Amino acid sequence: MILPEVQSNYGKLRLYINGEYVDSKTEVWGNVYNPAKDEVIAKVPFSTKDEVKEAIQVAQEVFEKWREVPITTRIQYLFALKNKLEEYSETLARITTQNHGKTVQEARGDMRRTIENVEAAISVAYTLYKGEHLDQVSQEIDETVVREPLGVFGIITPFNFPTMVPFWYIPYAIVLGNTVVVKPSEITPIPMDFITKIFDEIKLPKGVVNVVHGAKDVVDEFLTNKLVQGVTFVGSTRVGKYIYENAGKNGKRAIVQAGAKNFIVVMPDADLNKAIPSIVSSFFGNAGQRCLAAANLITVGNIYDEVKRKFVEASKQLKIGYGLDESVDMGPVVTRDAKKRIIGYIEKGIEEGAKLILDGRDVKVPDYPNGYFLGPTIFDEVTPEMIIAKEEIFGPVATIIQAKSLDEAIDMINRSNYGNASSIFTTIGYYARKFRREVNAGNIGINIGIAAPMAFFPFGGRKDSFFGVLHGQIDSVDFFTDRKVIITRW
């Protein structure tokens, strides 16, 4: 069954500043596509510098009032936000599929995690946002620690999770008393545009959340504007390093979740009937366009041929098509340029001497001949030194690598520049414990292919996958507040 689109064209998107929709004065506009059809479905403005400054100034002015709103009242806005997100969850899932290309089942999963972060922020406000008081720390002296909000924050979000990732931060920031200016990806801005209507429906005070559109110029304003206290970012390592370095130079806080090259290890004792479906989903879910996607499959011992055969057979069964078709397993990649870049990596793998045993370059979707479709692609005879085994491809491309022992597999993982996630499939506790203790990655899966933390856990990351001290989701409580120590004598 193919679900109906929410609407076929969203027109010219507007900015959302101080609770009002503003027509941008920019002369620079970008096209927003439905990647399954190669059709323009919206125009996105690249905000002028003055428009971004205005949004930041508004957020600063509103912050002085918003911080004084009782925490109990701020929580009620989040309850209303949660209820509206539940009400519009299916609509937003379909919009995400139209704009991004992922399957509607995957988009529904995004919405569930979006809502869970609102729930976690409510929990945080009830349980953690409190003072710590000690009487008589010295003669006639009492000491108290209180949390205070800091001000305006810039939220820079990626194309692949246009609702979930901004909600790693927005609900925590605002319930704790801060205000935000959000810059959605210029590739997938439509879901956040819809969410601004929800902010209106719940009557969130004007200026608490503002949305501007654009690219590097907007980011640079966040990084240099003195009113901005910090920025959050999820995206590539190259851009993440730039943001982290410049945030530091300008005295701003930063949470930077960056790129990945994730590994899955399969031990000889693994239950392949359970492991293979999870592994296939880990590599090719979201068309490989997620920071937790598997990239390198390492088999340990004598199971290489069996794992390879079953992995290829299962991958061939995936149905490729428009994500609004509920029978589809994998949608298109997000842009024409993304498809071209991924094909470039496939060609590089062939040049390096890897053996292409499943080629997704020529996949056909008859009803959508212009879509940016790629099928599952699998390389055999890969070594860890090859480019395709080292660099983030961010597409449906898998490599299979042999290892003689678990120690060798762990060594391969730890030599990677990235440290986002790694998983192991095994039925032996010793292997699982050794893996989780020795692998240098922020998210570890044991018989789980995609080790995605719940909202009330931090979203881990190490090495070139993360820059900063505090991570996304629950860690942002400490990011968006600071502790003030008050020492009193009467």
C-alpha positions in Angstrom: 0.0 0.0 0.0 1.3 3.4 -1.0 0.4 6.1 1.5 -0.8 9.5 0.3 1.7 12.4 0.4 0.8 15.1 3.0 1.0 17.6 0.1 2.9 17.6 -3.2 4.5 21.1 -2.8 5.4 23.1 0.2 6.2 26.3 -1.6 8.6 28.9 -0.3 9.6 28.2 3.3 9.7 31.1 5.7 11.7 31.9 8.8 10.2 31.6 12.2 11.3 34.4 14.4 9.6 35.7 17.6 6.6 33.4 17.0 6.0 34.9 13.5 6.5 33.6 10.0 8.8 35.9 8.2 9.5 36.1 4.5 13.2 36.1 4.0 14.8 39.0 2.1 17.6 36.8 0.8 18.4 36.6 -2.8 19.8 33.0 -2.3 17.3 30.1 -2.4 17.8 26.4 -2.6 15.7 23.6 -4.0 14.3 21.0 -1.7 13.6 17.6 -3.4 11.6 14.5 -3.0 14.5 12.1 -3.6 12.3 9.3 -4.7 11.0 11.4 -7.6 13.7 14.0 -8.3 11.0 16.6 -7.9 11.3 20.0 -6.2 8.8 20.2 -3.4 9.9 23.4 -1.7 12.2 26.4 -1.9 14.4 27.1 1.2 15.8 30.6 1.9 19.5 31.0 2.9 18.9 33.6 5.6 20.7 36.9 5.5 23.2 37.8 8.3 20.8 40.4 9.6 17.9 37.9 9.8 20.1 35.5 11.8 21.2 38.4 14.1 17.5 39.3 14.6 16.6 35.8 15.6 19.5 35.7 18.1 18.6 39.1 19.5 14.9 38.1 19.9 16.0 34.9 21.7 18.2 36.9 24.1 15.4 39.3 24.9 12.9 36.5 25.4 15.4 34.6 27.6 15.3 37.3 30.3 11.5 36.6 30.7 11.5 32.9 29.9 14.0 32.1 32.6 11.7 33.6 35.2 8.7 31.4 34.2 8.3 28.8 36.9 9.7 25.4 36.0 6.3 23.9 36.6 4.8 26.1 33.9 7.6 25.3 31.5 7.0 21.6 32.0 3.3 22.1 31.0 4.4 23.4 27.6 6.4 20.2 27.1 3.5 18.1 28.0 1.4 20.0 25.4 4.3 19.6 22.9 4.4 15.8 23.5 0.7 15.5 23.0 0.8 17.4 19.7 3.8 15.5 18.5 1.8 12.3 19.2 -1.2 13.7 17.3 0.9 14.7 14.3 3.3 11.8 14.4 2.1 10.1 11.3 1.9 13.3 9.4 5.5 14.2 10.3 6.6 10.7 9.4 5.2 11.0 5.9 6.7 14.5 5.5 10.0 13.1 6.5 9.7 10.3 4.0 8.8 12.8 1.2 11.7 15.1 2.1 14.4 12.6 3.1 13.5 9.4 1.3 13.7 6.9 4.2 10.9 4.4 4.6 7.8 5.5 6.5 8.5 2.8 9.1 11.9 4.3 9.7 10.4 7.8 9.8 7.9 6.6 12.4 10.8 5.3 14.5 12.4 8.8 14.2 9.2 10.3 15.6 9.1 7.9 18.5 12.6 8.9 19.5 11.6 12.5 19.0 8.8 12.1 21.5 10.9 10.1 23.9 13.3 13.0 24.2 10.4 15.3 25.2 9.4 12.8 27.8 13.0 12.6 29.1 13.2 16.4 29.3 10.1 16.4 31.4 11.6 13.8 33.7 14.8 15.8 34.0 13.0 18.9 35.0 11.1 17.1 37.7 14.0 15.2 39.2 17.3 16.9 38.4 16.5 20.6 38.3 16.9 21.3 42.0 19.3 22.8 44.4 21.6 21.0 46.8 21.7 22.5 50.3 24.0 21.8 53.2 23.5 23.6 56.5 26.5 24.4 58.7 29.3 23.6 56.4 31.3 25.8 58.8 30.5 27.8 61.8 27.2 29.6 61.0 27.8 29.1 57.3 25.4 27.3 54.8 26.2 26.3 51.3 23.8 25.8 48.3 24.2 24.8 44.7 21.6 25.9 42.2 21.3 25.3 38.4 20.7 28.3 36.2 20.0 28.5 32.5 22.6 30.3 30.4 20.8 32.0 27.6 20.7 31.6 23.8 21.9 28.4 22.0 22.3 27.6 18.4 21.0 24.2 17.3 22.6 22.9 14.0 20.9 19.8 12.7 21.7 17.2 10.0 19.7 16.0 7.0 19.2 12.4 8.0 17.1 12.8 11.2 15.3 16.1 10.7 13.0 15.7 13.7 14.8 13.4 16.1 18.2 15.1 16.3 16.9 18.6 16.9 14.9 17.1 19.7 18.0 15.7 21.3 18.4 19.4 22.4 15.3 21.6 22.0 13.2 20.2 24.8 16.0 20.1 27.3 17.2 23.6 26.5 13.8 25.2 26.8 12.5 23.4 29.9 15.6 24.4 31.7 14.9 28.1 30.9 17.0 28.8 27.8 15.9 29.9 24.3 17.1 28.5 21.0 17.7 29.4 17.3 17.5 26.3 15.2 19.1 25.8 11.8 17.7 22.7 10.1 19.6 21.1 7.2 19.0 23.0 4.0 18.4 19.5 2.4 15.5 18.4 4.7 14.0 21.6 6.3 10.3 20.7 5.8 9.7 18.6 9.0 11.0 21.4 11.2 8.9 23.9 9.3 5.9 21.8 10.2 6.9 21.6 13.8 6.9 25.4 14.2 3.1 25.2 13.6 3.0 22.9 16.7 4.8 25.5 18.7 2.1 27.9 17.7 -0.7 25.5 18.6 0.6 24.9 22.1 1.0 28.6 22.5 4.7 28.4 23.4 5.7 32.0 24.2 7.0 33.8 21.2 10.8 33.8 20.7 11.5 30.7 22.9 12.2 28.7 19.7 13.2 30.4 16.5 14.1 28.8 13.1 16.3 30.2 10.4 17.5 28.5 7.3 20.8 28.4 5.4 24.3 26.9 5.5 27.8 28.1 6.6 26.9 31.8 7.0 24.2 30.9 9.6 26.7 28.6 11.5 29.3 31.3 11.5 26.9 33.8 13.0 26.2 31.3 15.8 29.9 30.9 16.4 30.7 34.6 16.5 27.7 36.3 17.9 28.4 37.3 21.5 24.8 36.6 22.6 25.0 32.9 21.7 26.2 30.8 24.7 26.9 27.6 22.8 26.1 25.4 19.8 25.1 21.8 19.2 25.9 20.1 16.0 25.4 16.6 14.4 27.0 16.0 11.0 30.3 15.2 9.3 33.7 15.2 11.1 35.1 17.8 8.8 32.4 20.4 9.6 32.3 19.2 13.3 36.0 20.0 13.7 35.5 23.5 12.3 32.6 24.2 14.6 34.3 22.8 17.7 37.5 24.8 17.1 35.7 28.0 16.4 33.3 27.6 19.3 36.4 27.2 21.6 38.1 30.3 20.1 35.0 32.3 20.8 34.5 31.0 24.3 31.3 29.1 23.6 30.1 25.7 24.7 29.8 23.0 22.1 28.4 19.5 21.7 29.7 18.1 18.4 28.5 14.6 17.3 30.4 13.8 14.1 31.1 11.1 11.6 31.5 7.3 11.9 32.8 4.1 10.5 31.1 1.5 12.6 32.0 -2.2 12.9 30.0 -5.4 13.5 31.9 -8.5 14.6 30.4 -12.0 14.2 31.9 -14.7 16.3 31.9 -18.4 15.3 29.3 -19.3 18.0 26.8 -16.6 16.9 23.2 -17.6 16.1 23.2 -16.5 12.5 19.4 -17.0 12.1 19.0 -14.2 14.6 22.1 -12.2 13.7 21.7 -11.9 9.9 18.4 -10.0 9.8 19.8 -7.5 12.4 23.0 -7.2 10.5 21.2 -6.5 7.2 19.1 -3.8 8.8 22.2 -2.3 10.4 23.9 -1.8 7.1 21.1 -0.9 4.9 18.4 0.7 7.1 18.0 4.4 6.3 19.9 3.6 3.1 23.0 3.5 5.3 22.6 7.3 6.0 22.9 7.3 9.8 25.8 7.8 12.2 25.1 4.4 13.8 24.9 2.5 10.5 27.2 -0.5 10.2 30.0 -0.2 7.6 32.5 -3.0 8.2 31.5 -6.6 8.9 34.3 -8.6 10.6 34.0 -12.3 10.8 36.1 -14.2 13.2 37.4 -17.7 12.6 36.0 -20.2 10.1 32.5 -18.7 9.5 33.5 -16.2 6.8 32.0 -18.0 3.8 28.7 -18.9 5.6 28.2 -15.3 6.9 29.0 -13.9 3.5 26.6 -16.2 1.7 23.7 -15.5 4.2 24.4 -11.8 4.3 24.3 -11.5 0.5 21.3 -13.6 0.1 19.3 -11.7 2.7 20.4 -8.3 1.3 19.2 -9.3 -2.2 15.7 -9.7 -0.8 15.4 -6.1 0.2 12.7 -4.2 -1.7 13.8 -0.8 -3.0 11.3 1.9 -3.7 9.4 5.0 -2.5 9.3 5.1 1.3 5.6 5.8 1.4 5.0 2.3 0.1 4.8 0.3 3.3 6.1 -2.8 1.6 9.4 -1.1 0.8 12.5 -2.0 2.8 14.9 0.7 1.6 14.3 4.1 0.0 16.6 6.4 -2.0 19.6 8.3 -0.8 18.9 11.9 0.0 20.3 13.8 -3.0 21.6 13.3 -6.5 25.1 14.4 -5.3 24.9 11.9 -2.5 24.3 9.1 -5.0 27.2 10.3 -7.1 29.5 10.4 -4.1 28.6 6.9 -3.0 29.1 5.5 -6.5 32.5 7.2 -6.4 33.4 5.1 -3.3 32.1 1.9 -5.0 34.4 2.6 -7.9 37.3 3.4 -5.6 36.8 0.0 -3.9 37.0 -1.8 -7.2 40.2 0.2 -8.0 41.7 -0.9 -4.7 41.2 -4.5 -5.5 38.1 -5.3 -3.4 35.7 -7.8 -5.0 32.2 -6.5 -5.6 29.9 -9.4 -4.8 26.6 -7.4 -4.7 26.4 -4.3 -6.9 23.6 -1.8 -6.1 24.5 0.8 -8.7 22.1 -0.3 -11.4 19.0 -0.9 -9.3 15.8 0.0 -11.1 12.5 1.2 -9.6 10.2 1.3 -12.6 7.5 3.6 -11.0 10.2 6.1 -10.0 12.8 6.1 -12.7 14.3 9.5 -11.7 14.8 8.7 -8.0 18.2 8.6 -6.3 18.1 4.9 -5.7 21.0 2.6 -4.9 20.7 -1.1 -3.9 22.6 -2.9 -1.2 26.3 -3.1 -2.2 28.7 -5.6 -0.6 32.5 -5.9 -1.0 34.5 -9.0 -0.4 38.2 -9.5 -0.1 38.6 -6.2 1.8 41.6 -5.2 4.0 41.5 -2.6 6.8 43.9 -0.3 4.9 41.5 0.2 1.9 39.7 3.6 1.6 36.3 1.9 1.6 37.2 0.3 4.9 38.4 3.5 6.5 36.4 6.5 5.3 32.7 7.2 6.0 30.7 6.5 2.9 27.2 7.3 4.4 25.4 5.0 2.0 24.3 1.4 1.5 27.8 0.0 1.1 29.2 -2.9 3.2 32.6 -4.4 3.4 33.4 -7.9 4.7 36.8 -8.4 6.5 38.3 -11.6 7.9 39.9 -11.8 11.3 41.6 -14.8 12.9 40.7 -13.9 16.4 38.6 -11.5 18.5 41.9 -9.7 19.5 42.6 -9.0 15.8 39.1 -7.8 15.3 39.3 -5.4 18.3 42.6 -4.1 17.1 41.1 -3.3 13.6 38.3 -1.4 15.4 40.6 0.5 17.7 42.9 1.6 14.8 40.0 3.4 13.1 39.9 7.2 13.4 36.3 6.9 14.4 34.7 5.7 17.6 31.0 6.0 17.3 29.6 2.5 17.6 30.6 -1.2 17.4 28.6 -4.4 17.9 29.3 -8.0 18.4 27.2 -11.1 17.8 28.0 -14.0 20.1 26.4 -16.4 22.6 29.5 -16.5 24.9 29.7 -14.1 27.8 33.4 -13.9 27.8 33.6 -12.6 24.2 30.8 -10.1 25.0 32.5 -8.8 28.1 36.0 -8.6 26.5 34.5 -6.7 23.5 32.6 -4.1 25.6 35.6 -3.4 27.8 38.3 -3.3 25.1 36.6 -1.6 22.2 37.2 2.2 22.1 33.8 3.4 20.9 31.0 5.3 22.6 28.1 3.0 21.8 28.4 -0.8 22.1 26.0 -3.4 20.9 25.9 -7.0 22.2 23.7 -9.0 19.8 22.3 -5.6 18.7 23.3 -4.2 15.3 22.3 -0.6 15.9 23.3 0.5 19.4 21.0 3.5 19.6 20.8 4.9 23.2 17.4 5.7 24.6 16.6 9.3 25.3 17.5 9.1 29.0 21.0 7.9 28.1 23.7 10.0 26.5 24.4 9.5 22.8 28.0 8.3 22.9 30.9 8.9 20.6 34.7 9.0 20.8 37.8 9.9 18.7 36.8 11.7 15.4 33.1 10.8 16.1 32.7 13.3 18.9 34.2 16.6 20.1 33.4 18.0 23.5 32.7 16.7 27.0 28.9 16.3 27.2 27.0 14.3 24.7 23.5 14.6 23.1 20.2 13.7 24.8 20.3 13.5 28.6 23.9 14.9 29.0 22.6 18.2 27.6 21.1 19.0 31.0 24.6 20.0 32.2 25.3 21.7 28.8 22.3 24.0 29.0 22.8 25.0 32.6 25.6 26.0 35.0 25.8 25.5 38.7 26.0 28.5 41.0 27.5 28.0 44.4 26.0 30.2 47.1 27.7 30.5 50.5 25.8 32.3 53.3 26.5 33.5 56.8 23.8 35.0 59.0 
